């Protein structure tokens, strides 16, 4: 059995934990239960820690793995059943309500092949501001020869709850113009940059401009092929049939104050999600877990 190697650290204003197993290291912020980075010693990072990320109390972080919950993206683009859950007087913020909240460290355990760490966000009595539903959240992280992270929603209220969500992972790449995504050929996707029309993917996905697509009925496994770094990042998802693939490209990145003008070259988001027709409805007492395993292998 391994001895857990977990160290409390502070990055700018945020309390964080550095978690190590063998040559692997994961950095997690208490705010948002936000995985900031994942790297193997001597290798390029796998999950991207944006150099200009705003690591401030109460600010959402553009890096790593933001937890988008209980809705994803622009609120008004969500199905009506998700919108009906929010009754707040304030405009609903993009990507939900929990990214800037402090989570609790729920426990650290040794496993036969690694370390398990849990982060919990117990829902207060009466729910979150403007969202009066009692649903507890747990982010579970397993670090072994790969990284697995999952988000479990448990409805402890008396009424059904409908939500959308995403684990909005920023992957590190050598240059997004030189990588491609394997596993999407033949899939239908919503092209959000073309009035949300539906199109069909021809071959692997390559990148020549701003990309913001919602892929539908996605298989459990997708891969990022990076010839320059001679590796394949393999994503294996559970509890999800949709994936959002995003890169801001030149103009959008230049307009983002918390990203270098050339930061778009070094990252690619593939977001394990429950969105559109893949949203989640939880009956009283029910739970749902959405997760993804990430591993880098040589080409």
C-alpha positions as CSV (number, residue, x, y, z in Angstrom):
1,X,0.0,0.0,0.0
2,X,1.3,3.5,-0.9
3,X,1.8,6.3,1.6
4,X,-0.2,9.3,0.4
5,X,2.0,12.2,-0.7
6,X,-0.2,15.3,-0.3
7,X,1.2,18.7,0.5
8,X,-0.8,21.9,1.3
9,X,0.5,24.8,-0.7
10,X,-0.6,28.4,-1.5
11,X,-0.7,29.8,-5.1
12,X,-1.2,33.5,-5.0
13,X,-4.5,33.8,-3.0
14,X,-5.6,30.2,-3.3
15,X,-5.2,27.3,-0.9
16,X,-4.1,24.2,-2.9
17,X,-2.9,20.7,-2.6
18,X,0.1,19.1,-4.4
19,X,-0.6,15.4,-4.8
20,X,2.2,13.0,-5.9
21,X,2.4,9.4,-6.8
22,X,5.6,8.0,-8.3
23,X,6.6,10.5,-11.0
24,X,3.1,12.0,-11.4
25,X,2.0,15.3,-9.8
26,X,-1.4,16.9,-9.7
27,X,-2.2,20.3,-8.3
28,X,-5.7,21.0,-7.0
29,X,-7.2,24.3,-5.7
30,X,-9.7,24.3,-2.9
31,X,-11.7,26.9,-4.7
32,X,-13.8,25.0,-7.2
33,X,-12.1,21.7,-6.4
34,X,-10.2,22.9,-9.5
35,X,-7.5,20.6,-10.9
36,X,-4.9,23.1,-12.0
37,X,-2.3,20.8,-13.6
38,X,-1.2,17.2,-14.2
39,X,2.3,16.3,-15.2
40,X,4.8,13.4,-15.2
41,X,8.4,14.2,-14.2
42,X,10.6,14.8,-17.2
43,X,7.6,15.1,-19.6
44,X,5.5,18.0,-21.0
45,X,2.4,18.8,-18.9
46,X,-0.8,16.9,-19.7
47,X,-3.3,19.2,-18.1
48,X,-2.5,22.9,-18.9
49,X,-1.8,25.4,-16.2
50,X,-2.2,28.8,-17.9
51,X,0.6,31.1,-17.0
52,X,-1.8,34.0,-16.8
53,X,-4.6,32.3,-14.9
54,X,-6.2,34.6,-12.3
55,X,-5.6,32.7,-9.0
56,X,-7.7,35.1,-6.9
57,X,-10.4,34.5,-4.3
58,X,-13.8,34.5,-5.9
59,X,-12.5,34.5,-9.5
60,X,-13.1,31.7,-12.0
61,X,-9.9,30.1,-13.2
62,X,-9.1,29.7,-16.9
63,X,-6.9,26.7,-16.8
64,X,-6.8,23.0,-15.7
65,X,-10.2,21.5,-15.1
66,X,-13.0,23.9,-14.2
67,X,-16.2,22.2,-12.8
68,X,-19.2,23.6,-14.7
69,X,-22.3,22.9,-12.7
70,X,-25.4,22.9,-12.5
71,X,-25.4,24.2,-16.0
72,X,-22.8,24.5,-18.7
73,X,-21.9,27.5,-20.9
74,X,-24.3,30.3,-21.5
75,X,-27.4,29.7,-19.4
76,X,-29.9,30.7,-22.1
77,X,-28.4,28.0,-24.4
78,X,-29.4,25.3,-22.0
79,X,-32.6,23.2,-22.4
80,X,-35.6,24.8,-20.8
81,X,-35.8,22.1,-18.1
82,X,-32.3,23.2,-16.9
83,X,-33.2,26.9,-17.0
84,X,-36.3,26.2,-15.0
85,X,-34.2,25.1,-12.1
86,X,-32.8,28.7,-11.6
87,X,-35.0,31.3,-9.9
88,X,-32.4,33.9,-9.0
89,X,-33.0,37.6,-9.6
90,X,-29.4,38.1,-10.8
91,X,-28.4,37.1,-14.3
92,X,-27.2,33.4,-14.3
93,X,-23.4,33.3,-14.7
94,X,-21.9,31.2,-17.5
95,X,-20.8,27.7,-16.5
96,X,-22.9,27.6,-13.3
97,X,-22.4,28.4,-9.7
98,X,-19.6,26.3,-8.1
99,X,-16.4,27.3,-9.9
100,X,-15.5,30.0,-7.3
101,X,-16.8,28.3,-4.2
102,X,-14.5,26.6,-1.6
103,X,-14.9,22.8,-1.4
104,X,-14.0,20.6,1.5
105,X,-11.2,18.1,1.5
106,X,-13.3,15.0,2.1
107,X,-10.5,12.4,2.5
108,X,-7.2,11.0,1.3
109,X,-6.8,7.2,0.9
110,X,-4.0,4.9,-0.2
111,X,-4.9,2.4,-2.9
112,X,-3.1,-0.6,-4.2
113,X,-1.9,1.3,-7.3
114,X,-2.1,4.9,-6.2
115,X,-3.9,7.6,-4.2
116,X,-7.6,8.6,-3.9
117,X,-8.6,12.1,-2.9
118,X,-12.1,13.4,-2.4
119,X,-13.4,17.0,-2.5
120,X,-17.0,17.7,-1.3
121,X,-19.4,20.5,-1.7
122,X,-22.3,19.9,0.6
123,X,-25.3,21.8,-0.6
124,X,-26.5,24.3,2.1
125,X,-30.1,24.0,3.4
126,X,-32.3,25.6,0.7
127,X,-29.7,25.1,-2.0
128,X,-27.4,27.6,-3.7
129,X,-28.2,31.2,-4.4
130,X,-31.0,31.3,-6.9
131,X,-30.9,27.5,-7.2
132,X,-33.1,26.1,-4.4
133,X,-32.3,22.4,-4.7
134,X,-30.4,20.2,-2.3
135,X,-27.8,18.4,-4.3
136,X,-24.5,17.4,-2.9
137,X,-21.4,17.3,-5.1
138,X,-18.3,15.2,-4.8
139,X,-15.2,15.4,-7.0
140,X,-13.1,12.2,-6.7
141,X,-9.6,12.0,-8.0
142,X,-7.6,8.8,-8.4
143,X,-3.9,9.2,-9.3
144,X,-2.0,6.0,-10.4
145,X,-0.4,5.4,-13.8
146,X,-3.1,7.7,-15.1
147,X,-5.4,10.3,-13.7
148,X,-9.1,9.7,-13.2
149,X,-11.5,12.3,-12.0
150,X,-15.2,12.2,-11.6
151,X,-18.1,14.4,-10.4
152,X,-21.0,12.8,-8.5
153,X,-24.3,14.7,-8.0
154,X,-26.5,13.3,-5.2
155,X,-30.1,14.7,-4.9
156,X,-31.0,14.6,-1.2
157,X,-34.1,16.8,-1.8
158,X,-37.7,15.9,-2.2
159,X,-38.1,17.0,-5.8
160,X,-36.5,15.9,-9.1
161,X,-33.6,18.1,-10.4
162,X,-32.4,18.6,-13.9
163,X,-28.9,19.9,-14.7
164,X,-26.2,20.1,-17.3
165,X,-22.5,19.9,-16.5
166,X,-18.9,19.6,-17.8
167,X,-15.4,18.8,-16.6
168,X,-13.9,21.5,-18.8
169,X,-10.4,20.1,-19.2
170,X,-7.6,22.2,-20.8
171,X,-5.0,19.8,-22.3
172,X,-1.5,20.9,-22.9
173,X,-0.3,20.5,-26.5
174,X,2.9,21.4,-28.4
175,X,1.0,23.5,-30.9
176,X,-2.7,23.1,-31.5
177,X,-2.1,23.7,-35.3
178,X,-0.1,20.4,-35.4
179,X,-2.4,18.1,-33.4
180,X,-5.5,16.2,-34.3
181,X,-8.4,14.5,-32.4
182,X,-9.0,10.8,-33.1
183,X,-12.4,9.2,-32.3
184,X,-14.7,11.9,-33.7
185,X,-14.9,10.9,-37.4
186,X,-18.5,10.4,-38.5
187,X,-20.0,12.1,-35.4
188,X,-22.6,14.8,-35.6
189,X,-21.8,18.0,-33.9
190,X,-23.3,21.4,-33.1
191,X,-21.3,24.2,-34.7
192,X,-21.8,27.0,-32.2
193,X,-19.8,29.4,-34.5
194,X,-22.4,28.8,-37.3
195,X,-25.7,29.6,-35.6
196,X,-25.7,26.3,-33.8
197,X,-26.3,24.3,-36.9
198,X,-25.6,20.5,-36.9
199,X,-22.8,19.2,-39.1
200,X,-21.0,15.8,-39.5
201,X,-17.3,15.4,-38.8
202,X,-15.3,14.2,-41.8
203,X,-12.2,12.4,-40.6
204,X,-10.1,13.4,-37.6
205,X,-10.5,16.9,-36.2
206,X,-7.7,19.3,-37.1
207,X,-7.4,22.9,-36.1
208,X,-7.1,25.9,-38.5
209,X,-9.2,28.5,-36.7
210,X,-11.4,29.2,-33.7
211,X,-13.2,26.0,-32.7
212,X,-16.3,25.6,-30.5
213,X,-18.2,22.4,-31.2
214,X,-20.5,20.1,-29.2
215,X,-20.1,16.5,-30.4
216,X,-23.1,14.2,-29.9
217,X,-23.3,10.5,-29.1
218,X,-19.5,10.4,-28.4
219,X,-17.8,7.1,-27.9
220,X,-16.2,6.4,-24.5
221,X,-12.6,7.0,-25.9
222,X,-11.1,10.0,-27.7
223,X,-7.4,10.8,-28.2
224,X,-5.3,13.9,-28.9
225,X,-2.5,13.0,-31.3
226,X,0.6,15.2,-30.8
227,X,3.4,14.3,-33.3
228,X,5.8,17.0,-32.0
229,X,5.7,15.7,-28.5
230,X,5.4,12.1,-29.8
231,X,2.5,11.2,-27.6
232,X,-1.2,10.4,-27.6
233,X,-3.4,11.7,-24.7
234,X,-6.2,9.1,-24.3
235,X,-9.5,10.2,-22.7
236,X,-11.8,7.5,-21.5
237,X,-15.2,8.9,-20.2
238,X,-18.1,7.5,-18.2
239,X,-21.5,8.9,-17.6
240,X,-21.3,11.2,-20.6
241,X,-22.4,11.1,-24.3
242,X,-21.3,14.6,-25.3
243,X,-18.0,16.3,-25.6
244,X,-17.2,20.0,-26.2
245,X,-14.0,20.7,-28.2
246,X,-12.8,24.3,-27.9
247,X,-9.9,26.5,-28.8
248,X,-10.2,30.3,-28.9
249,X,-7.5,30.9,-31.6
250,X,-5.9,34.3,-32.2
251,X,-8.6,37.0,-31.9
252,X,-10.6,35.5,-29.1
253,X,-7.4,34.8,-27.1
254,X,-6.2,38.4,-27.5
255,X,-9.5,39.6,-26.0
256,X,-9.1,37.4,-22.9
257,X,-7.2,39.2,-20.1
258,X,-6.2,36.0,-18.3
259,X,-4.5,34.3,-21.3
260,X,-1.3,35.2,-23.2
261,X,-2.0,36.3,-26.8
262,X,-0.3,33.1,-28.0
263,X,-1.7,30.9,-25.2
264,X,-4.2,29.4,-27.6
265,X,-1.3,27.6,-29.3
266,X,-0.5,25.6,-26.2
267,X,-3.9,24.3,-25.2
268,X,-6.9,22.4,-26.4
269,X,-10.1,21.8,-24.4
270,X,-11.9,18.6,-24.6
271,X,-14.8,18.8,-22.1
272,X,-16.5,15.7,-20.8
273,X,-20.1,16.8,-20.6
274,X,-23.8,16.2,-20.1
275,X,-25.3,18.9,-22.3
276,X,-28.1,19.3,-24.9
277,X,-30.1,16.0,-25.1
278,X,-27.6,14.4,-22.7
279,X,-28.7,16.4,-19.6
280,X,-29.2,14.7,-16.3
281,X,-32.4,14.4,-14.3
282,X,-32.1,13.2,-10.7
283,X,-35.1,11.8,-8.9
284,X,-35.1,12.3,-5.1
285,X,-32.4,10.2,-3.6
286,X,-30.7,9.5,-7.0
287,X,-27.1,10.1,-7.9
288,X,-25.2,10.5,-11.2
289,X,-21.4,10.2,-11.8
290,X,-19.6,11.6,-14.8
291,X,-15.9,11.0,-15.1
292,X,-12.9,10.8,-17.3
293,X,-9.5,8.9,-17.2
294,X,-6.5,10.6,-18.8
295,X,-3.3,8.9,-19.8
296,X,-0.4,9.9,-22.1
297,X,1.2,7.2,-24.1
298,X,4.0,7.3,-26.7
299,X,3.2,7.3,-30.4
